[in-house]
């Protein structure tokens, strides 16, 4: 299942007409059941998406562990960030949330 997950990401990136370049690193646990994927995508408009995500393979499903998706404009200013660090318990979707400028709003868990 993790292999199919990675293949899907690789295909999506390689066939995207707006991704100029990518630097994605994949690190596996010794048993191959946990993936730590991190890296960045550079888009045609020079914006950048930084990605960090843990994926755990259970018996019949993949579970998303800790994650962060950080999107920046061409001069490195954050446009938004999704993550599940448990530092905003006031958000109803805790621990999942989205940062936009100085605001934190609810967000769905990625799937």
Chimera marker file (.cmm) of the C-alpha trace (Angstrom):
<marker_set name="trace">
<marker id="1" x="0.000" y="0.000" z="0.000" r="1" g="1" b="0" radius="0.5"/>
<marker id="2" x="2.821" y="2.432" z="0.776" r="1" g="1" b="0" radius="0.5"/>
<marker id="3" x="4.339" y="1.682" z="-2.628" r="1" g="1" b="0" radius="0.5"/>
<marker id="4" x="1.054" y="2.609" z="-4.356" r="1" g="1" b="0" radius="0.5"/>
<marker id="5" x="0.888" y="5.787" z="-2.246" r="1" g="1" b="0" radius="0.5"/>
<marker id="6" x="4.403" y="6.780" z="-3.344" r="1" g="1" b="0" radius="0.5"/>
<marker id="7" x="3.732" y="5.856" z="-6.971" r="1" g="1" b="0" radius="0.5"/>
<marker id="8" x="0.628" y="8.052" z="-6.956" r="1" g="1" b="0" radius="0.5"/>
<marker id="9" x="2.569" y="11.019" z="-5.553" r="1" g="1" b="0" radius="0.5"/>
<marker id="10" x="5.425" y="10.533" z="-8.027" r="1" g="1" b="0" radius="0.5"/>
<marker id="11" x="3.017" y="10.337" z="-10.976" r="1" g="1" b="0" radius="0.5"/>
<marker id="12" x="1.031" y="13.355" z="-9.832" r="1" g="1" b="0" radius="0.5"/>
<marker id="13" x="4.200" y="15.436" z="-9.557" r="1" g="1" b="0" radius="0.5"/>
<marker id="14" x="5.730" y="14.239" z="-12.824" r="1" g="1" b="0" radius="0.5"/>
<marker id="15" x="2.548" y="14.854" z="-14.834" r="1" g="1" b="0" radius="0.5"/>
<marker id="16" x="1.703" y="18.208" z="-13.275" r="1" g="1" b="0" radius="0.5"/>
<marker id="17" x="2.021" y="21.052" z="-15.778" r="1" g="1" b="0" radius="0.5"/>
<marker id="18" x="2.660" y="23.575" z="-12.984" r="1" g="1" b="0" radius="0.5"/>
<marker id="19" x="5.508" y="21.820" z="-11.119" r="1" g="1" b="0" radius="0.5"/>
<marker id="20" x="8.847" y="23.116" z="-12.342" r="1" g="1" b="0" radius="0.5"/>
<marker id="21" x="10.997" y="20.877" z="-10.126" r="1" g="1" b="0" radius="0.5"/>
<marker id="22" x="10.761" y="18.646" z="-7.081" r="1" g="1" b="0" radius="0.5"/>
<marker id="23" x="13.045" y="17.371" z="-4.365" r="1" g="1" b="0" radius="0.5"/>
<marker id="24" x="11.256" y="14.577" z="-2.524" r="1" g="1" b="0" radius="0.5"/>
<marker id="25" x="13.059" y="12.262" z="-0.101" r="1" g="1" b="0" radius="0.5"/>
<marker id="26" x="11.578" y="9.011" z="1.157" r="1" g="1" b="0" radius="0.5"/>
<marker id="27" x="12.741" y="7.309" z="4.342" r="1" g="1" b="0" radius="0.5"/>
<marker id="28" x="11.356" y="3.935" z="5.446" r="1" g="1" b="0" radius="0.5"/>
<marker id="29" x="11.291" y="2.175" z="8.794" r="1" g="1" b="0" radius="0.5"/>
<marker id="30" x="13.244" y="-1.111" z="8.878" r="1" g="1" b="0" radius="0.5"/>
<marker id="31" x="10.015" y="-3.127" z="8.497" r="1" g="1" b="0" radius="0.5"/>
<marker id="32" x="8.870" y="-0.966" z="5.549" r="1" g="1" b="0" radius="0.5"/>
<marker id="33" x="5.558" y="-0.156" z="7.251" r="1" g="1" b="0" radius="0.5"/>
<marker id="34" x="6.271" y="3.510" z="8.001" r="1" g="1" b="0" radius="0.5"/>
<marker id="35" x="7.260" y="6.159" z="5.492" r="1" g="1" b="0" radius="0.5"/>
<marker id="36" x="8.637" y="9.606" z="6.232" r="1" g="1" b="0" radius="0.5"/>
<marker id="37" x="8.293" y="11.687" z="3.091" r="1" g="1" b="0" radius="0.5"/>
<marker id="38" x="9.731" y="15.171" z="2.962" r="1" g="1" b="0" radius="0.5"/>
<marker id="39" x="10.767" y="17.649" z="0.354" r="1" g="1" b="0" radius="0.5"/>
<marker id="40" x="9.657" y="20.557" z="-1.739" r="1" g="1" b="0" radius="0.5"/>
<marker id="41" x="7.969" y="21.427" z="-4.997" r="1" g="1" b="0" radius="0.5"/>
<marker id="42" x="8.873" y="24.504" z="-7.023" r="1" g="1" b="0" radius="0.5"/>
<marker id="43" x="6.012" y="25.810" z="-9.137" r="1" g="1" b="0" radius="0.5"/>
<marker id="44" x="6.090" y="27.799" z="-12.377" r="1" g="1" b="0" radius="0.5"/>
<marker id="45" x="5.243" y="31.018" z="-10.526" r="1" g="1" b="0" radius="0.5"/>
<marker id="46" x="8.296" y="30.404" z="-8.252" r="1" g="1" b="0" radius="0.5"/>
<marker id="47" x="6.113" y="29.584" z="-5.249" r="1" g="1" b="0" radius="0.5"/>
<marker id="48" x="7.233" y="26.626" z="-3.124" r="1" g="1" b="0" radius="0.5"/>
<marker id="49" x="5.379" y="23.890" z="-1.254" r="1" g="1" b="0" radius="0.5"/>
<marker id="50" x="7.345" y="22.182" z="1.511" r="1" g="1" b="0" radius="0.5"/>
<marker id="51" x="6.018" y="18.783" z="2.545" r="1" g="1" b="0" radius="0.5"/>
<marker id="52" x="6.680" y="16.568" z="5.552" r="1" g="1" b="0" radius="0.5"/>
<marker id="53" x="4.431" y="13.603" z="6.292" r="1" g="1" b="0" radius="0.5"/>
<marker id="54" x="4.524" y="10.284" z="8.138" r="1" g="1" b="0" radius="0.5"/>
<marker id="55" x="2.463" y="7.478" z="6.594" r="1" g="1" b="0" radius="0.5"/>
<marker id="56" x="1.878" y="4.243" z="8.513" r="1" g="1" b="0" radius="0.5"/>
<marker id="57" x="0.683" y="1.049" z="6.864" r="1" g="1" b="0" radius="0.5"/>
<marker id="58" x="-1.692" y="-0.969" z="9.032" r="1" g="1" b="0" radius="0.5"/>
<marker id="59" x="-3.402" y="-4.248" z="8.143" r="1" g="1" b="0" radius="0.5"/>
<marker id="60" x="-5.699" y="-2.891" z="5.428" r="1" g="1" b="0" radius="0.5"/>
<marker id="61" x="-5.162" y="0.852" z="5.326" r="1" g="1" b="0" radius="0.5"/>
<marker id="62" x="-2.715" y="3.724" z="5.385" r="1" g="1" b="0" radius="0.5"/>
<marker id="63" x="-2.822" y="6.123" z="8.306" r="1" g="1" b="0" radius="0.5"/>
<marker id="64" x="-1.492" y="9.655" z="8.153" r="1" g="1" b="0" radius="0.5"/>
<marker id="65" x="0.650" y="10.483" z="11.176" r="1" g="1" b="0" radius="0.5"/>
<marker id="66" x="2.271" y="13.825" z="11.754" r="1" g="1" b="0" radius="0.5"/>
<marker id="67" x="2.196" y="16.136" z="8.722" r="1" g="1" b="0" radius="0.5"/>
<marker id="68" x="3.013" y="19.644" z="7.525" r="1" g="1" b="0" radius="0.5"/>
<marker id="69" x="2.287" y="21.330" z="4.184" r="1" g="1" b="0" radius="0.5"/>
<marker id="70" x="3.860" y="24.793" z="4.053" r="1" g="1" b="0" radius="0.5"/>
<marker id="71" x="3.196" y="26.950" z="0.982" r="1" g="1" b="0" radius="0.5"/>
<marker id="72" x="5.283" y="30.087" z="0.326" r="1" g="1" b="0" radius="0.5"/>
<marker id="73" x="5.308" y="32.844" z="-2.252" r="1" g="1" b="0" radius="0.5"/>
<marker id="74" x="8.401" y="33.477" z="-4.438" r="1" g="1" b="0" radius="0.5"/>
<marker id="75" x="10.076" y="35.589" z="-1.737" r="1" g="1" b="0" radius="0.5"/>
<marker id="76" x="9.586" y="32.965" z="0.976" r="1" g="1" b="0" radius="0.5"/>
<marker id="77" x="6.606" y="34.442" z="2.810" r="1" g="1" b="0" radius="0.5"/>
<marker id="78" x="4.105" y="31.892" z="4.089" r="1" g="1" b="0" radius="0.5"/>
<marker id="79" x="0.807" y="31.889" z="2.215" r="1" g="1" b="0" radius="0.5"/>
<marker id="80" x="-0.620" y="29.040" z="4.301" r="1" g="1" b="0" radius="0.5"/>
<marker id="81" x="0.388" y="25.970" z="6.270" r="1" g="1" b="0" radius="0.5"/>
<marker id="82" x="-1.608" y="22.870" z="7.158" r="1" g="1" b="0" radius="0.5"/>
<marker id="83" x="-0.352" y="20.751" z="10.044" r="1" g="1" b="0" radius="0.5"/>
<marker id="84" x="-1.449" y="18.621" z="12.959" r="1" g="1" b="0" radius="0.5"/>
<marker id="85" x="0.931" y="19.788" z="15.668" r="1" g="1" b="0" radius="0.5"/>
<marker id="86" x="-1.236" y="19.800" z="18.816" r="1" g="1" b="0" radius="0.5"/>
<marker id="87" x="-0.618" y="23.442" z="19.723" r="1" g="1" b="0" radius="0.5"/>
<marker id="88" x="-4.062" y="24.901" z="18.902" r="1" g="1" b="0" radius="0.5"/>
<marker id="89" x="-6.621" y="23.069" z="21.082" r="1" g="1" b="0" radius="0.5"/>
<marker id="90" x="-9.096" y="25.922" z="20.587" r="1" g="1" b="0" radius="0.5"/>
<marker id="91" x="-9.646" y="24.897" z="16.948" r="1" g="1" b="0" radius="0.5"/>
<marker id="92" x="-12.614" y="22.525" z="16.615" r="1" g="1" b="0" radius="0.5"/>
<marker id="93" x="-10.699" y="20.308" z="14.181" r="1" g="1" b="0" radius="0.5"/>
<marker id="94" x="-7.823" y="19.918" z="16.687" r="1" g="1" b="0" radius="0.5"/>
<marker id="95" x="-5.131" y="18.820" z="16.079" r="1" g="1" b="0" radius="0.5"/>
<marker id="96" x="-5.701" y="19.518" z="12.359" r="1" g="1" b="0" radius="0.5"/>
<marker id="97" x="-5.542" y="23.200" z="11.466" r="1" g="1" b="0" radius="0.5"/>
<marker id="98" x="-4.514" y="25.730" z="8.841" r="1" g="1" b="0" radius="0.5"/>
<marker id="99" x="-2.358" y="28.814" z="9.330" r="1" g="1" b="0" radius="0.5"/>
<marker id="100" x="-3.128" y="31.826" z="7.139" r="1" g="1" b="0" radius="0.5"/>
<marker id="101" x="-1.051" y="34.867" z="8.046" r="1" g="1" b="0" radius="0.5"/>
<marker id="102" x="-1.563" y="35.257" z="11.814" r="1" g="1" b="0" radius="0.5"/>
<marker id="103" x="-4.839" y="33.331" z="11.840" r="1" g="1" b="0" radius="0.5"/>
<marker id="104" x="-5.426" y="29.673" z="12.653" r="1" g="1" b="0" radius="0.5"/>
<marker id="105" x="-8.564" y="28.021" z="11.294" r="1" g="1" b="0" radius="0.5"/>
<marker id="106" x="-10.044" y="24.538" z="11.225" r="1" g="1" b="0" radius="0.5"/>
<marker id="107" x="-8.871" y="22.078" z="8.598" r="1" g="1" b="0" radius="0.5"/>
<marker id="108" x="-9.651" y="18.520" z="7.604" r="1" g="1" b="0" radius="0.5"/>
<marker id="109" x="-7.200" y="15.689" z="8.016" r="1" g="1" b="0" radius="0.5"/>
<marker id="110" x="-5.516" y="14.921" z="4.675" r="1" g="1" b="0" radius="0.5"/>
<marker id="111" x="-6.432" y="11.659" z="2.954" r="1" g="1" b="0" radius="0.5"/>
<link id1="1" id2="2" r="1" g="1" b="0" radius="0.2"/>
<link id1="2" id2="3" r="1" g="1" b="0" radius="0.2"/>
<link id1="3" id2="4" r="1" g="1" b="0" radius="0.2"/>
<link id1="4" id2="5" r="1" g="1" b="0" radius="0.2"/>
<link id1="5" id2="6" r="1" g="1" b="0" radius="0.2"/>
<link id1="6" id2="7" r="1" g="1" b="0" radius="0.2"/>
<link id1="7" id2="8" r="1" g="1" b="0" radius="0.2"/>
<link id1="8" id2="9" r="1" g="1" b="0" radius="0.2"/>
<link id1="9" id2="10" r="1" g="1" b="0" radius="0.2"/>
<link id1="10" id2="11" r="1" g="1" b="0" radius="0.2"/>
<link id1="11" id2="12" r="1" g="1" b="0" radius="0.2"/>
<link id1="12" id2="13" r="1" g="1" b="0" radius="0.2"/>
<link id1="13" id2="14" r="1" g="1" b="0" radius="0.2"/>
<link id1="14" id2="15" r="1" g="1" b="0" radius="0.2"/>
<link id1="15" id2="16" r="1" g="1" b="0" radius="0.2"/>
<link id1="16" id2="17" r="1" g="1" b="0" radius="0.2"/>
<link id1="17" id2="18" r="1" g="1" b="0" radius="0.2"/>
<link id1="18" id2="19" r="1" g="1" b="0" radius="0.2"/>
<link id1="19" id2="20" r="1" g="1" b="0" radius="0.2"/>
<link id1="20" id2="21" r="1" g="1" b="0" radius="0.2"/>
<link id1="21" id2="22" r="1" g="1" b="0" radius="0.2"/>
<link id1="22" id2="23" r="1" g="1" b="0" radius="0.2"/>
<link id1="23" id2="24" r="1" g="1" b="0" radius="0.2"/>
<link id1="24" id2="25" r="1" g="1" b="0" radius="0.2"/>
<link id1="25" id2="26" r="1" g="1" b="0" radius="0.2"/>
<link id1="26" id2="27" r="1" g="1" b="0" radius="0.2"/>
<link id1="27" id2="28" r="1" g="1" b="0" radius="0.2"/>
<link id1="28" id2="29" r="1" g="1" b="0" radius="0.2"/>
<link id1="29" id2="30" r="1" g="1" b="0" radius="0.2"/>
<link id1="30" id2="31" r="1" g="1" b="0" radius="0.2"/>
<link id1="31" id2="32" r="1" g="1" b="0" radius="0.2"/>
<link id1="32" id2="33" r="1" g="1" b="0" radius="0.2"/>
<link id1="33" id2="34" r="1" g="1" b="0" radius="0.2"/>
<link id1="34" id2="35" r="1" g="1" b="0" radius="0.2"/>
<link id1="35" id2="36" r="1" g="1" b="0" radius="0.2"/>
<link id1="36" id2="37" r="1" g="1" b="0" radius="0.2"/>
<link id1="37" id2="38" r="1" g="1" b="0" radius="0.2"/>
<link id1="38" id2="39" r="1" g="1" b="0" radius="0.2"/>
<link id1="39" id2="40" r="1" g="1" b="0" radius="0.2"/>
<link id1="40" id2="41" r="1" g="1" b="0" radius="0.2"/>
<link id1="41" id2="42" r="1" g="1" b="0" radius="0.2"/>
<link id1="42" id2="43" r="1" g="1" b="0" radius="0.2"/>
<link id1="43" id2="44" r="1" g="1" b="0" radius="0.2"/>
<link id1="44" id2="45" r="1" g="1" b="0" radius="0.2"/>
<link id1="45" id2="46" r="1" g="1" b="0" radius="0.2"/>
<link id1="46" id2="47" r="1" g="1" b="0" radius="0.2"/>
<link id1="47" id2="48" r="1" g="1" b="0" radius="0.2"/>
<link id1="48" id2="49" r="1" g="1" b="0" radius="0.2"/>
<link id1="49" id2="50" r="1" g="1" b="0" radius="0.2"/>
<link id1="50" id2="51" r="1" g="1" b="0" radius="0.2"/>
<link id1="51" id2="52" r="1" g="1" b="0" radius="0.2"/>
<link id1="52" id2="53" r="1" g="1" b="0" radius="0.2"/>
<link id1="53" id2="54" r="1" g="1" b="0" radius="0.2"/>
<link id1="54" id2="55" r="1" g="1" b="0" radius="0.2"/>
<link id1="55" id2="56" r="1" g="1" b="0" radius="0.2"/>
<link id1="56" id2="57" r="1" g="1" b="0" radius="0.2"/>
<link id1="57" id2="58" r="1" g="1" b="0" radius="0.2"/>
<link id1="58" id2="59" r="1" g="1" b="0" radius="0.2"/>
<link id1="59" id2="60" r="1" g="1" b="0" radius="0.2"/>
<link id1="60" id2="61" r="1" g="1" b="0" radius="0.2"/>
<link id1="61" id2="62" r="1" g="1" b="0" radius="0.2"/>
<link id1="62" id2="63" r="1" g="1" b="0" radius="0.2"/>
<link id1="63" id2="64" r="1" g="1" b="0" radius="0.2"/>
<link id1="64" id2="65" r="1" g="1" b="0" radius="0.2"/>
<link id1="65" id2="66" r="1" g="1" b="0" radius="0.2"/>
<link id1="66" id2="67" r="1" g="1" b="0" radius="0.2"/>
<link id1="67" id2="68" r="1" g="1" b="0" radius="0.2"/>
<link id1="68" id2="69" r="1" g="1" b="0" radius="0.2"/>
<link id1="69" id2="70" r="1" g="1" b="0" radius="0.2"/>
<link id1="70" id2="71" r="1" g="1" b="0" radius="0.2"/>
<link id1="71" id2="72" r="1" g="1" b="0" radius="0.2"/>
<link id1="72" id2="73" r="1" g="1" b="0" radius="0.2"/>
<link id1="73" id2="74" r="1" g="1" b="0" radius="0.2"/>
<link id1="74" id2="75" r="1" g="1" b="0" radius="0.2"/>
<link id1="75" id2="76" r="1" g="1" b="0" radius="0.2"/>
<link id1="76" id2="77" r="1" g="1" b="0" radius="0.2"/>
<link id1="77" id2="78" r="1" g="1" b="0" radius="0.2"/>
<link id1="78" id2="79" r="1" g="1" b="0" radius="0.2"/>
<link id1="79" id2="80" r="1" g="1" b="0" radius="0.2"/>
<link id1="80" id2="81" r="1" g="1" b="0" radius="0.2"/>
<link id1="81" id2="82" r="1" g="1" b="0" radius="0.2"/>
<link id1="82" id2="83" r="1" g="1" b="0" radius="0.2"/>
<link id1="83" id2="84" r="1" g="1" b="0" radius="0.2"/>
<link id1="84" id2="85" r="1" g="1" b="0" radius="0.2"/>
<link id1="85" id2="86" r="1" g="1" b="0" radius="0.2"/>
<link id1="86" id2="87" r="1" g="1" b="0" radius="0.2"/>
<link id1="87" id2="88" r="1" g="1" b="0" radius="0.2"/>
<link id1="88" id2="89" r="1" g="1" b="0" radius="0.2"/>
<link id1="89" id2="90" r="1" g="1" b="0" radius="0.2"/>
<link id1="90" id2="91" r="1" g="1" b="0" radius="0.2"/>
<link id1="91" id2="92" r="1" g="1" b="0" radius="0.2"/>
<link id1="92" id2="93" r="1" g="1" b="0" radius="0.2"/>
<link id1="93" id2="94" r="1" g="1" b="0" radius="0.2"/>
<link id1="94" id2="95" r="1" g="1" b="0" radius="0.2"/>
<link id1="95" id2="96" r="1" g="1" b="0" radius="0.2"/>
<link id1="96" id2="97" r="1" g="1" b="0" radius="0.2"/>
<link id1="97" id2="98" r="1" g="1" b="0" radius="0.2"/>
<link id1="98" id2="99" r="1" g="1" b="0" radius="0.2"/>
<link id1="99" id2="100" r="1" g="1" b="0" radius="0.2"/>
<link id1="100" id2="101" r="1" g="1" b="0" radius="0.2"/>
<link id1="101" id2="102" r="1" g="1" b="0" radius="0.2"/>
<link id1="102" id2="103" r="1" g="1" b="0" radius="0.2"/>
<link id1="103" id2="104" r="1" g="1" b="0" radius="0.2"/>
<link id1="104" id2="105" r="1" g="1" b="0" radius="0.2"/>
<link id1="105" id2="106" r="1" g="1" b="0" radius="0.2"/>
<link id1="106" id2="107" r="1" g="1" b="0" radius="0.2"/>
<link id1="107" id2="108" r="1" g="1" b="0" radius="0.2"/>
<link id1="108" id2="109" r="1" g="1" b="0" radius="0.2"/>
<link id1="109" id2="110" r="1" g="1" b="0" radius="0.2"/>
<link id1="110" id2="111" r="1" g="1" b="0" radius="0.2"/>
</marker_set>
